[in-house]
């Protein structure tokens, strides 16, 4: 059986990839995608810990399902916002959206 | 209704009139005088009921009508007030009711009810007359209605309340209350035409002068209350109380007076103020500044009588401790002051030209008579003279008001500039004003003591007979001389006013006054004659005993023991006849041919003495120098400059400066640096912090995320290194 640490390392790499994408990509859609990656890396962690540490309950699976639902809702709202911004300003570059400042 | 409840209610209708007029009917002249006269009539009716019940009651003196209420709790007892009608107060009530009712009616005419409004009359000034055009288009000036008509009736209503209260009360405290209410009304009514500076001065003078007496009277009341424990007459006049008062030495033992003597003298000083006896007589002549019904009649018939009434009432106290006809110190003082005032005022009256002032001085003189009579123990004579005097003096004063009114009519008609009160501007009015003339003549003869037919003769004769019979020679001679002068100046007045020829156009055009004024004159004239019949001594030759000596029997019954009647003596009667007839004849002889513009014959005859008399022995000037100016000086230099501005203001200014300095210190060293500094620091600090922090708000989402990451790492490291145990 593959040791737990492998999953954790994989999830950490996946989280870092997502985080990197979120912080450096200019395209807002790509940022959203980065966030998806980060959320899914958490899911991997949840499932892995569930499987290796408390496989007689369903708490890990339930959490993962809830994260999916949240991620889906977030993507739906986020994409809707991005489309709305694109319609107004013909851009999806995150750095251009800087009206909310002093 | 029981007689006691009627007595309780007697004073109230005029008070009601006062409040109704002041509160509601001030604008409606007819309604106001209707209310005032109506309430006076009610009180008069009640008084007559009480009076006739009183004279039909046997032994009223020992069993008076009394009703008492608890009023004020004083410690474990009650201070009681009540009403009491004994023979003295019943008799007083009789003349008060009549004279008050007569003034009320007279005032309607005097203030020109029914006349048009004046052309330029102002409240606070005498009416100046109105111009009216008759059917031919001729313009006439006629008297105009008083601008403050209703106010006058309100004031005399309050005045009547005070007088009735004083008469019916059974104790000295409510008597004093009525006394002071009248003092107030007197002040208000003397200054009724308050825009005249002389009226203002007179009102203040009257108030201040009577106040001097009132303070002493109040001291007497306080002393009496502390000694006896009650101010009710029935308590004070118990024989054992009087005995106790007479045998206790006064506080401080001044002049060896007993407590009774001390209290008597203090109360008597109150009378000196109220009844205008020397040396507090100065206010009464000046009181003539008011409208005639008031300044004259009130200050002649009712209010000044209150002072005499009070000492007559207090007679048992004044007499307490006298043995076998000796006078107590209080009585001696009264005799001296009374007799002196009688002659002193009579001499001044001789040289006065103002018709009202002559009467004012004659009032002072007659009041002196009563005081002197009481001083020598002639209780009934004093009370009887009080009653007769009230009637004939009221008559004379109202008559003089009628004369002035008639002459004023002439002044308005002719447009002459003459004083309508100066007797030397009159003359010959008997044909113009017959009713006034005849009634005035009756009043004047009563005042002079014209034999047999007038009331004044009987009362004055009784006083003289008493003085003679008890051997008070000095008093007898003084009073006889005063009587001579009285007859002389009365006839001088009648001759100058009514007889001879008119000396001015105004007197030529004088007119009889309306019936509202002449009716009271006629009524009072009847009394000025008839009231004397109630007191004819039974030992008088021929007519004595035809009528019972009602005054003696009835009023004398107030005292514990009926005063004995004196045996008849021919000498006082002869003296009385000689002075009355002699004075009248002399007055007529000297003044019958007075020509317009001619000097007063008396001035030529008396020379500098006349000037002295004319200026009232310079008493006004004397008091001005001794009391008024020093008082003003003291008020200005001491009280104002030193006490008020120097000390009191100084203290205040000092406190203000200290407070101001302390405040400045607080402000500079606490408020500004600490309180304000802290507030400013907080505000500035937050502003600076906000300015510093605003640069991180870039609006770029990825920078925020980076910051969140950094902070999250920071927090993570913090938690790991702080809480996690290695």
Interface residues (C-beta under 8 A of the other chain):
Chain A: X19 X22 X23 X24 X31 X94 X95 X97 X98 X99 X100 X101 X102
Chain B: X694 X697 X698 X699 X700 X701 X702 X705 X706 X709
